[in-house]
Amino acid sequence: MGGLSQLVGGGGGNSDLLFEFIQSQVIVEAVHAEIDLVAHYSATWPQDPVFSIWPEATIEQLLRFWRRMVRITHDKASGLIVIEVRARDPGTAQAIARQIVQESERMINQLNDTARRDSMTYAESDLQDAVARLRNARQAIAEFRATTQIIDPTADLQGRMGVLGNLQQQLAQALVDYDMLLQTADPGDPRVRNAARRIEVIRARITEERRSFTAQDVTVDNTDYPQLLAQYESLLVDQEFSQESYGAALMALEAARSNAQRQQLYLAAFIQPTLAQRAQYPQRLLLTGLTGFFMLLFWSICALVYYSLRDRG
């Protein structure tokens, strides 16, 4: 009598897949390649046409006969599959059951290999895309710096703001000095004229510095500071997003590599194929009794029909 198997770790869908596989032509061909099923089941042909198959049977006919000889019980709730193999001797039945388990394990291993290969392929592809995006983002920033000849527009703007603040402090001090001179010196004093000229020069410089913040010739491509900062911030956002995508893709690749190192699906045969000591099939007494009963029933119906027709005639 045959073996029992449970697909663990993959859910009920995988047990359904295994259930269909055991009834498919693929496993019949695989088992037939190891154990000559036609030769075994046609040994008593044509003396026993009910439980035998003709020697010239096609693979489709062998598949239909296989489903008669290999009985499968599938519990979808627990995912358990029970297999019962019927053959003309217990050794062959056990050998067929073992071959079914081996072919099922081979199928599960193929599923694992395909899943691992696909997982690694997708993860590596995502990592390559992330590397390309990060490389392009960094190259865009490098081109921006080469074109504008500014490493960091924010730092450059802060430096200019520092210059403007220093000029404003100098202007305040010059105004104070000018007021003090007006209190102690005549209006025609050269010191007063120099102080006034200094104030005008500082004010002109402050105006020029403020104008440069919105000037169109800040860089070689005639870009003003607001546009310059907007471009630089956009490039920084792209670089940060590319950096995060690269980190996520790298972690996904490591996870895929870790999952590939261990088997996700496996076949657990909790009862190995056993060897029968007493033949249970075919149930000769039951079949003989049922055959006799139905023959008697058929004869009785025919007799009733005959006597009914004779009486009417």
Residue frames relative to the residue before (quaternion, step in Angstrom):
aa qw qx qy qz dx dy dz
M 1.0000 0.0000 0.0000 0.0000 0.00 0.00 0.00
G 0.5742 -0.7051 0.3320 0.2507 3.46 -1.00 0.94
G 0.6231 -0.5854 0.4098 0.3180 3.49 -1.39 0.04
L 0.3489 -0.7093 0.5810 0.1940 3.49 -1.32 0.46
S 0.0283 -0.8139 0.5803 -0.0044 3.55 -1.00 0.70
Q 0.1233 -0.7681 0.6248 0.0666 3.50 -1.21 0.60
L 0.2898 -0.7361 0.5847 0.1797 3.54 -0.93 0.89
V 0.1070 -0.8247 0.5553 0.0057 3.56 -0.40 1.26
G 0.7997 0.3345 -0.2376 0.4383 3.53 -1.13 0.71
G 0.7473 0.4060 -0.2419 0.4671 3.60 1.14 -0.12
G 0.5547 -0.6281 0.4042 0.3666 3.62 1.17 -0.04
G 0.7145 -0.4752 0.3174 0.4036 3.50 -1.36 0.24
G 0.5866 0.5978 -0.3763 0.3961 3.60 1.10 -0.62
N 0.6585 0.5032 -0.3119 0.4647 3.57 1.03 -0.73
S 0.6359 0.5050 -0.3437 0.4716 3.60 1.01 -0.65
D 0.5978 0.5340 -0.3571 0.4795 3.60 1.11 -0.61
L 0.6375 0.5288 -0.3196 0.4603 3.55 1.01 -0.81
L 0.6662 0.4886 -0.2961 0.4794 3.57 0.96 -0.86
F 0.6138 0.5561 -0.3368 0.4479 3.57 1.04 -0.77
E 0.6847 0.4592 -0.2825 0.4905 3.58 0.94 -0.86
F 0.6264 0.5580 -0.3417 0.4237 3.58 1.03 -0.74
I 0.6636 0.5108 -0.3116 0.4491 3.59 0.95 -0.86
Q 0.7137 0.4140 -0.2536 0.5049 3.60 1.17 -0.43
S 0.5392 0.6572 -0.3810 0.3635 3.58 1.27 0.06
Q 0.6340 -0.5314 0.4119 0.3822 3.52 -1.32 0.29
V 0.5684 0.6169 -0.3831 0.3866 3.59 1.14 -0.60
I 0.7153 0.4293 -0.2724 0.4794 3.59 0.80 -0.95
V 0.5900 0.5549 -0.3784 0.4481 3.60 1.10 -0.57
E 0.6627 0.4907 -0.3071 0.4751 3.58 0.93 -0.84
A 0.6577 0.5141 -0.3176 0.4497 3.59 0.98 -0.83
V 0.6794 0.4661 -0.2929 0.4852 3.58 0.91 -0.87
H 0.6413 0.5308 -0.3234 0.4499 3.59 0.99 -0.79
A 0.6152 0.5469 -0.3448 0.4510 3.59 1.13 -0.60
E 0.7150 0.4101 -0.2442 0.5109 3.60 1.14 -0.61
I 0.7793 0.1375 -0.0512 0.6092 3.58 1.04 -0.83
D 0.3819 -0.7365 0.5089 0.2297 3.58 -0.62 1.09
L 0.2148 -0.8211 0.5183 0.1045 3.55 0.00 1.30
V 0.6485 0.5254 -0.3286 0.4420 3.58 0.92 -0.85
A 0.6640 0.4996 -0.3106 0.4615 3.57 0.92 -0.88
H 0.6712 0.5027 -0.3064 0.4504 3.59 0.97 -0.80
Y 0.7702 0.3831 -0.2081 0.4656 3.56 0.75 -1.03
S 0.6764 0.4522 -0.3087 0.4927 3.62 1.23 -0.14
A 0.3604 0.7648 -0.4763 0.2416 3.61 1.24 0.19
T 0.7650 0.3301 -0.1836 0.5216 3.61 1.06 -0.67
W 0.4214 0.6807 -0.4879 0.3480 3.58 1.17 0.42
P 0.6544 -0.2246 -0.7213 -0.0330 1.73 -1.85 1.66
Q 0.3378 0.7609 -0.5036 0.2308 3.62 1.19 0.30
D 0.7813 0.1821 -0.0933 0.5897 3.59 1.08 -0.72
P 0.0737 -0.8509 0.5185 0.0402 3.63 0.30 1.17
V 0.6065 0.5821 -0.3664 0.3989 3.62 1.16 -0.44
F 0.8068 0.2309 -0.0962 0.5353 3.58 0.86 -0.98
S 0.6286 0.4781 -0.3509 0.5032 3.58 1.17 0.57
I 0.2883 -0.7217 0.6013 0.1857 3.51 -1.35 0.30
W 0.5099 -0.6622 0.4441 0.3230 3.58 -0.97 0.77
P 0.6177 -0.6104 0.3546 0.3465 3.58 -1.02 0.82
E 0.7224 0.4232 -0.2504 0.4862 3.64 1.06 -0.61
A 0.2746 0.8000 -0.4994 0.1876 3.60 1.17 0.43
T 0.4136 -0.6892 0.5405 0.2485 3.56 -1.09 0.78
I 0.6785 -0.4880 0.3433 0.4285 3.56 -1.28 0.18
E 0.6218 0.5309 -0.3497 0.4573 3.62 1.10 -0.60
Q 0.6555 0.4876 -0.3058 0.4890 3.57 1.01 -0.78
L 0.6369 0.5130 -0.3262 0.4742 3.57 1.04 -0.73
L 0.6229 0.5356 -0.3418 0.4563 3.60 1.06 -0.69
R 0.6515 0.4942 -0.3213 0.4775 3.62 0.96 -0.79
F 0.6580 0.4927 -0.3070 0.4795 3.59 0.99 -0.78
W 0.5935 0.5710 -0.3482 0.4478 3.59 1.12 -0.73
R 0.6843 0.4844 -0.2933 0.4594 3.58 0.90 -0.85
R 0.6111 0.5071 -0.3567 0.4922 3.60 1.25 -0.26
M 0.7366 0.4330 -0.2298 0.4660 3.57 0.94 -0.88
V 0.7352 0.3179 -0.1975 0.5652 3.63 1.13 -0.56
R 0.1060 -0.8078 0.5798 0.0095 3.54 -0.35 1.30
I 0.1086 -0.8087 0.5780 0.0042 3.56 -0.79 1.10
T 0.0965 -0.7655 0.6350 0.0392 3.54 -0.98 0.95
H 0.0739 -0.8171 0.5715 -0.0177 3.56 -0.68 1.14
D 0.1520 -0.7652 0.6225 0.0623 3.55 -0.75 1.12
K 0.2786 -0.8037 0.5021 0.1561 3.58 -0.22 1.25
A 0.5945 0.5871 -0.3727 0.4037 3.58 1.09 -0.61
S 0.7887 0.2835 -0.1418 0.5268 3.59 0.88 -0.96
G 0.4489 -0.7007 0.4505 0.3233 3.58 1.20 -0.34
L 0.4709 0.6808 -0.4402 0.3479 3.61 1.26 0.24
I 0.1253 -0.7659 0.6282 0.0556 3.53 -1.13 0.79
V 0.1246 -0.7810 0.6108 0.0376 3.56 -0.80 1.08
I 0.1167 -0.8017 0.5859 0.0199 3.56 -0.81 1.07
E 0.0537 -0.7769 0.6273 0.0048 3.56 -0.90 0.96
V 0.1377 -0.8041 0.5776 0.0295 3.55 -0.59 1.20
R 0.1501 -0.7792 0.6053 0.0631 3.57 -0.94 0.97
A 0.0916 0.7813 -0.6080 0.1069 3.54 -0.83 1.03
R 0.6496 -0.5516 0.3672 0.3727 3.58 -1.32 0.12
D 0.7716 0.1067 -0.1184 0.6158 3.57 1.29 -0.08
P 0.6136 -0.6024 0.3595 0.3625 3.60 -1.05 0.68
G 0.6212 0.5614 -0.3547 0.4161 3.61 1.02 -0.67
T 0.6688 0.4836 -0.3010 0.4777 3.55 0.96 -0.86
A 0.6270 0.5352 -0.3407 0.4521 3.60 0.99 -0.77
Q 0.6664 0.4855 -0.2995 0.4801 3.57 0.96 -0.86
A 0.6457 0.5209 -0.3269 0.4526 3.60 0.98 -0.81
I 0.6456 0.5052 -0.3234 0.4726 3.60 0.97 -0.81
A 0.6477 0.5181 -0.3226 0.4560 3.60 0.95 -0.84
R 0.6565 0.4996 -0.3136 0.4702 3.58 0.97 -0.84
Q 0.6487 0.5128 -0.3220 0.4611 3.56 1.00 -0.76
I 0.6042 0.5424 -0.3518 0.4658 3.58 1.09 -0.66
V 0.6504 0.5057 -0.3145 0.4715 3.59 0.95 -0.87
Q 0.6611 0.5086 -0.3130 0.4543 3.60 0.93 -0.86
E 0.6740 0.4814 -0.3010 0.4726 3.57 0.90 -0.87
S 0.6273 0.5235 -0.3385 0.4668 3.59 1.06 -0.67
E 0.6442 0.5043 -0.3185 0.4788 3.57 0.98 -0.80
R 0.6335 0.5221 -0.3340 0.4632 3.59 1.02 -0.77
M 0.6479 0.5135 -0.3179 0.4642 3.57 1.00 -0.78
I 0.6462 0.5087 -0.3171 0.4724 3.59 0.99 -0.82
N 0.6449 0.5148 -0.3218 0.4642 3.58 1.00 -0.79
Q 0.6314 0.5208 -0.3346 0.4671 3.57 1.04 -0.71
L 0.6268 0.5225 -0.3333 0.4722 3.57 1.03 -0.76
N 0.6471 0.5153 -0.3156 0.4648 3.58 0.99 -0.85
D 0.6646 0.5054 -0.3099 0.4548 3.57 0.90 -0.93
T 0.6553 0.5048 -0.3160 0.4646 3.57 0.95 -0.83
A 0.6602 0.5034 -0.3104 0.4629 3.57 0.95 -0.89
R 0.6512 0.5068 -0.3204 0.4651 3.59 0.95 -0.83
R 0.6704 0.5033 -0.3043 0.4523 3.56 0.87 -0.94
D 0.6703 0.4865 -0.3038 0.4709 3.58 0.91 -0.87
S 0.6471 0.5251 -0.3259 0.4465 3.58 0.95 -0.84
M 0.6774 0.4762 -0.2919 0.4787 3.58 0.91 -0.89
T 0.6396 0.5333 -0.3298 0.4447 3.59 0.99 -0.81
Y 0.6828 0.4762 -0.2893 0.4726 3.57 0.88 -0.95
A 0.6581 0.5076 -0.3190 0.4554 3.59 0.94 -0.83
E 0.6654 0.4882 -0.3067 0.4742 3.60 0.94 -0.83
S 0.6339 0.5225 -0.3331 0.4629 3.59 1.03 -0.73
D 0.6522 0.5021 -0.3120 0.4746 3.58 0.98 -0.83
L 0.6454 0.5144 -0.3256 0.4614 3.58 1.01 -0.77
Q 0.6437 0.5139 -0.3283 0.4624 3.59 0.96 -0.78
D 0.6437 0.5075 -0.3236 0.4725 3.58 1.00 -0.79
A 0.6559 0.5095 -0.3126 0.4609 3.58 0.98 -0.85
V 0.6374 0.5154 -0.3267 0.4704 3.59 1.01 -0.79
A 0.6503 0.5124 -0.3203 0.4603 3.58 0.97 -0.83
R 0.6563 0.4999 -0.3191 0.4665 3.61 0.94 -0.82
L 0.6615 0.4961 -0.3137 0.4668 3.59 0.94 -0.84
R 0.6404 0.5174 -0.3277 0.4635 3.59 0.99 -0.78
N 0.6646 0.4968 -0.3074 0.4658 3.58 0.96 -0.84
A 0.6425 0.5210 -0.3297 0.4550 3.59 1.00 -0.79
R 0.6758 0.4742 -0.3019 0.4768 3.58 0.91 -0.84
Q 0.6373 0.5207 -0.3309 0.4618 3.57 1.02 -0.72
A 0.6249 0.5347 -0.3393 0.4567 3.58 1.06 -0.73
I 0.6523 0.4949 -0.3204 0.4763 3.60 0.98 -0.77
A 0.6402 0.5202 -0.3295 0.4594 3.58 1.01 -0.78
E 0.6554 0.4959 -0.3104 0.4777 3.58 1.00 -0.80
F 0.6129 0.5449 -0.3427 0.4582 3.57 1.07 -0.72
R 0.6852 0.4753 -0.2887 0.4703 3.58 0.88 -0.90
A 0.6531 0.5070 -0.3230 0.4605 3.58 1.02 -0.74
T 0.6748 0.4982 -0.2936 0.4585 3.57 1.04 -0.80
T 0.7591 0.3811 -0.2011 0.4880 3.58 0.86 -0.97
Q 0.2855 -0.7773 0.4979 0.2576 3.57 1.30 -0.42
I 0.5718 0.5189 -0.3955 0.4973 3.56 1.16 0.79
I 0.3928 -0.7341 0.5017 0.2349 3.58 -0.70 1.04
D 0.7911 -0.0280 0.0727 0.6067 3.55 0.86 -1.05
P 0.3429 -0.7663 0.5003 0.2118 3.61 -0.34 1.17
T 0.6148 0.5557 -0.3559 0.4319 3.59 1.04 -0.66
A 0.6759 0.4723 -0.2891 0.4863 3.55 0.93 -0.92
D 0.6353 0.5260 -0.3345 0.4560 3.59 1.03 -0.76
L 0.6577 0.5004 -0.3082 0.4711 3.57 0.99 -0.82
Q 0.6337 0.5219 -0.3353 0.4621 3.58 1.00 -0.73
G 0.6279 0.5279 -0.3359 0.4629 3.58 1.07 -0.71
R 0.6531 0.5019 -0.3102 0.4747 3.56 0.99 -0.81
M 0.6325 0.5196 -0.3263 0.4728 3.58 1.04 -0.77
G 0.6227 0.5313 -0.3412 0.4622 3.58 1.10 -0.65
V 0.6342 0.5161 -0.3270 0.4738 3.57 1.04 -0.78
L 0.6562 0.5113 -0.3102 0.4601 3.58 0.98 -0.89
G 0.6477 0.5126 -0.3232 0.4617 3.59 0.98 -0.76
N 0.6406 0.5191 -0.3221 0.4651 3.58 1.02 -0.77
L 0.6469 0.5134 -0.3177 0.4658 3.57 1.02 -0.81
Q 0.6424 0.5161 -0.3276 0.4621 3.58 0.99 -0.75
Q 0.6277 0.5160 -0.3381 0.4749 3.61 1.06 -0.68
Q 0.6492 0.5084 -0.3150 0.4699 3.57 1.00 -0.83
L 0.6368 0.5229 -0.3336 0.4580 3.58 1.05 -0.79
A 0.6448 0.5170 -0.3276 0.4578 3.58 0.95 -0.79
Q 0.6679 0.4901 -0.3052 0.4697 3.58 0.96 -0.85
A 0.6450 0.5203 -0.3243 0.4562 3.58 1.04 -0.80
L 0.6345 0.5227 -0.3319 0.4626 3.59 1.03 -0.73
V 0.6408 0.5153 -0.3248 0.4674 3.56 1.01 -0.78
D 0.6592 0.4993 -0.3071 0.4711 3.57 0.96 -0.90
Y 0.6435 0.5247 -0.3280 0.4506 3.59 0.98 -0.79
D 0.6539 0.5064 -0.3153 0.4654 3.61 0.94 -0.80
M 0.6508 0.5102 -0.3213 0.4615 3.57 1.01 -0.77
L 0.6390 0.5195 -0.3303 0.4612 3.59 1.06 -0.76
L 0.6339 0.5356 -0.3374 0.4444 3.59 1.00 -0.76
Q 0.6693 0.5014 -0.3014 0.4580 3.59 1.10 -0.60
T 0.7846 0.3352 -0.1639 0.4952 3.60 1.09 -0.63
A 0.7633 0.3179 -0.1743 0.5346 3.62 1.20 -0.36
D 0.5844 -0.5720 0.4484 0.3609 3.52 -1.35 0.36
P 0.6206 -0.5592 0.3840 0.3934 3.58 -1.14 0.49
G 0.6931 0.4715 -0.2882 0.4629 3.61 1.07 -0.58
D 0.4135 0.7141 -0.4734 0.3081 3.59 1.23 0.03
P 0.5134 -0.6593 0.4470 0.3194 3.63 -0.88 0.92
R 0.6013 0.5683 -0.3708 0.4219 3.61 1.04 -0.57
V 0.6309 0.5257 -0.3369 0.4605 3.55 1.11 -0.72
R 0.6567 0.5055 -0.3124 0.4643 3.54 1.00 -0.90
N 0.6474 0.5151 -0.3213 0.4607 3.63 0.97 -0.77
A 0.6500 0.5118 -0.3194 0.4621 3.58 1.01 -0.82
A 0.6538 0.5014 -0.3170 0.4697 3.57 1.01 -0.83
R 0.6450 0.5136 -0.3222 0.4651 3.57 1.01 -0.82
R 0.6285 0.5329 -0.3359 0.4562 3.59 1.03 -0.74
I 0.6420 0.5215 -0.3243 0.4591 3.56 0.99 -0.85
E 0.6570 0.5101 -0.3179 0.4551 3.60 0.95 -0.85
V 0.6511 0.5188 -0.3200 0.4523 3.57 0.98 -0.85
I 0.6644 0.4973 -0.3119 0.4626 3.60 0.92 -0.86
R 0.6520 0.5115 -0.3186 0.4602 3.56 0.99 -0.81
A 0.6380 0.5179 -0.3267 0.4670 3.57 1.01 -0.76
R 0.6512 0.5080 -0.3158 0.4670 3.58 0.99 -0.80
I 0.6335 0.5207 -0.3345 0.4644 3.61 0.99 -0.78
T 0.6456 0.5169 -0.3171 0.4642 3.57 0.99 -0.87
E 0.6569 0.5099 -0.3094 0.4613 3.56 0.96 -0.85
E 0.6544 0.5085 -0.3202 0.4589 3.59 0.95 -0.81
R 0.6620 0.4922 -0.3136 0.4703 3.56 0.97 -0.80
R 0.6373 0.5284 -0.3317 0.4523 3.58 1.04 -0.72
S 0.6355 0.5565 -0.3329 0.4191 3.58 1.07 -0.72
F 0.5617 0.6102 -0.3943 0.3958 3.62 1.18 -0.42
T 0.7799 0.2591 -0.1395 0.5524 3.59 1.11 -0.64
A 0.3820 0.7370 -0.4822 0.2799 3.58 1.23 0.29
Q 0.4856 -0.6818 0.4761 0.2697 3.56 -1.19 0.55
D 0.7175 0.4360 -0.2474 0.4836 3.61 1.19 -0.21
V 0.2170 0.7949 -0.5371 0.1806 3.57 1.04 0.74
T 0.7857 0.1705 -0.0742 0.5901 3.58 1.02 -0.85
V 0.7042 -0.4777 0.3268 0.4112 3.54 -1.34 0.12
D 0.7134 0.4121 -0.2676 0.4996 3.62 1.16 -0.40
N 0.5275 -0.6786 0.3919 0.3282 3.58 1.21 0.62
T 0.3759 0.7029 -0.5050 0.3310 3.56 0.82 1.01
D 0.3469 -0.7320 0.5406 0.2270 3.57 -0.90 0.88
Y 0.7086 -0.4935 0.3033 0.4030 3.56 -1.29 0.32
P 0.6386 0.5169 -0.3698 0.4339 3.68 0.83 -0.69
Q 0.6737 0.4660 -0.2980 0.4901 3.60 0.94 -0.85
L 0.6182 0.5568 -0.3387 0.4394 3.55 1.05 -0.77
L 0.6796 0.4749 -0.2863 0.4803 3.57 0.90 -0.91
A 0.6345 0.5294 -0.3366 0.4515 3.61 1.00 -0.77
Q 0.6554 0.5008 -0.3113 0.4720 3.59 0.95 -0.84
Y 0.6808 0.4961 -0.2973 0.4495 3.56 0.87 -0.92
E 0.6496 0.5016 -0.3217 0.4721 3.61 0.97 -0.79
S 0.6337 0.5247 -0.3309 0.4622 3.59 1.02 -0.76
L 0.6592 0.4945 -0.3081 0.4754 3.59 0.96 -0.81
L 0.6392 0.5185 -0.3309 0.4617 3.60 1.03 -0.74
V 0.6328 0.5206 -0.3321 0.4672 3.60 1.01 -0.79
D 0.6486 0.5106 -0.3159 0.4678 3.59 0.94 -0.86
Q 0.6636 0.5001 -0.3119 0.4607 3.57 0.96 -0.81
E 0.6554 0.5014 -0.3192 0.4660 3.61 0.94 -0.82
F 0.6508 0.5027 -0.3165 0.4728 3.59 0.96 -0.83
S 0.6541 0.5001 -0.3127 0.4736 3.59 0.97 -0.81
Q 0.6332 0.5279 -0.3306 0.4594 3.57 1.06 -0.74
E 0.6661 0.4848 -0.3016 0.4799 3.59 0.97 -0.83
S 0.6356 0.5185 -0.3288 0.4681 3.59 1.01 -0.77
Y 0.6359 0.5245 -0.3234 0.4648 3.57 1.02 -0.77
G 0.6581 0.5021 -0.3117 0.4665 3.58 0.95 -0.85
A 0.6587 0.5010 -0.3104 0.4677 3.58 0.97 -0.84
A 0.6588 0.4994 -0.3123 0.4679 3.60 0.97 -0.83
L 0.6367 0.5203 -0.3300 0.4637 3.59 1.04 -0.72
M 0.6540 0.4933 -0.3101 0.4825 3.59 1.00 -0.78
A 0.6352 0.5206 -0.3292 0.4659 3.59 1.03 -0.75
L 0.6408 0.5140 -0.3255 0.4682 3.59 1.02 -0.73
E 0.6503 0.5000 -0.3204 0.4737 3.58 0.97 -0.79
A 0.6454 0.5069 -0.3223 0.4718 3.58 1.02 -0.78
A 0.6521 0.5032 -0.3161 0.4708 3.59 0.97 -0.81
R 0.6507 0.5009 -0.3196 0.4728 3.59 0.99 -0.77
S 0.6457 0.5117 -0.3223 0.4662 3.59 1.04 -0.76
N 0.6671 0.4893 -0.3031 0.4730 3.58 0.99 -0.84
A 0.6395 0.5420 -0.3303 0.4338 3.57 1.07 -0.69
Q 0.6453 0.5414 -0.3192 0.4343 3.57 1.19 -0.47
R 0.7508 0.2739 -0.2030 0.5657 3.56 1.23 -0.13
Q 0.5223 -0.6594 0.4539 0.2939 3.54 -1.11 0.77
Q 0.3277 -0.7669 0.5256 0.1683 3.55 -0.77 1.09
L 0.7777 0.1868 -0.0933 0.5930 3.58 1.04 -0.79
Y 0.0921 0.7851 -0.6106 0.0482 3.55 -1.04 0.69
L 0.4189 -0.7006 0.5333 0.2218 3.49 -1.25 0.62
A 0.1026 -0.7997 0.5912 0.0227 3.57 -0.65 1.14
A 0.1390 -0.7783 0.6095 0.0580 3.56 -0.44 1.22
F 0.1798 -0.8326 0.5136 0.1031 3.59 -0.06 1.25
I 0.7358 0.1495 -0.1762 0.6366 3.59 1.31 -0.11
Q 0.3354 -0.7517 0.5344 0.1921 3.55 -0.59 1.13
P 0.6520 -0.5116 0.3713 0.4187 3.63 -1.18 0.47
T 0.2236 -0.8010 0.5488 0.0855 3.56 -0.72 1.11
L 0.4238 -0.6848 0.5399 0.2449 3.54 -1.32 0.36
A 0.3575 -0.7552 0.5143 0.1933 3.56 -0.63 1.17
Q 0.2752 -0.7606 0.5666 0.1571 3.59 -1.13 0.68
R 0.7746 0.1855 -0.1185 0.5929 3.57 1.23 -0.34
A 0.4447 -0.6993 0.4963 0.2587 3.53 -0.89 0.96
Q 0.1979 -0.7937 0.5689 0.0853 3.56 -0.86 1.04
Y 0.7713 0.2212 -0.1181 0.5850 3.56 1.22 -0.48
P 0.5549 -0.2223 -0.8016 -0.0091 1.47 -2.07 1.44
Q 0.4847 -0.6502 0.5013 0.3016 3.58 -1.13 0.60
R 0.2333 -0.8482 0.4603 0.1194 3.53 0.24 1.34
L 0.6697 0.4959 -0.3185 0.4519 3.61 0.84 -0.89
L 0.6618 0.5004 -0.3111 0.4636 3.56 0.95 -0.89
L 0.6762 0.4886 -0.3006 0.4623 3.58 0.90 -0.91
T 0.6456 0.5126 -0.3258 0.4629 3.58 1.02 -0.78
G 0.6630 0.5064 -0.3068 0.4581 3.57 0.94 -0.86
L 0.6677 0.4905 -0.3055 0.4693 3.58 0.93 -0.88
T 0.6378 0.5237 -0.3330 0.4562 3.57 1.00 -0.79
G 0.6635 0.4992 -0.3016 0.4686 3.58 0.94 -0.89
F 0.6459 0.5294 -0.3241 0.4444 3.57 0.98 -0.83
F 0.7037 0.4523 -0.2769 0.4728 3.58 0.83 -0.93
M 0.6134 0.5249 -0.3587 0.4685 3.61 1.09 -0.59
L 0.6478 0.5054 -0.3150 0.4751 3.56 1.01 -0.81
L 0.6406 0.5185 -0.3206 0.4669 3.57 1.01 -0.83
F 0.6558 0.5031 -0.3105 0.4695 3.56 0.97 -0.84
W 0.6515 0.5052 -0.3204 0.4665 3.61 0.98 -0.85
S 0.6444 0.5239 -0.3305 0.4484 3.58 0.98 -0.77
I 0.6497 0.5047 -0.3235 0.4676 3.58 0.96 -0.83
C 0.6579 0.5054 -0.3145 0.4613 3.56 0.93 -0.87
A 0.6505 0.5167 -0.3212 0.4546 3.59 0.99 -0.84
L 0.6521 0.5107 -0.3175 0.4617 3.57 0.97 -0.82
V 0.6503 0.5036 -0.3180 0.4715 3.56 0.98 -0.79
Y 0.6501 0.5258 -0.3192 0.4461 3.60 0.97 -0.86
Y 0.7043 0.4524 -0.2817 0.4689 3.60 0.82 -0.97
S 0.6144 0.5416 -0.3542 0.4513 3.57 1.10 -0.63
L 0.6786 0.4771 -0.2926 0.4756 3.56 0.93 -0.86
R 0.6415 0.5253 -0.3313 0.4503 3.59 1.04 -0.75
D 0.6535 0.5096 -0.3203 0.4589 3.60 0.98 -0.81
R 0.6499 0.5055 -0.3213 0.4678 3.58 1.05 -0.76
G 0.6586 0.5022 -0.3220 0.4587 3.56 1.06 -0.69
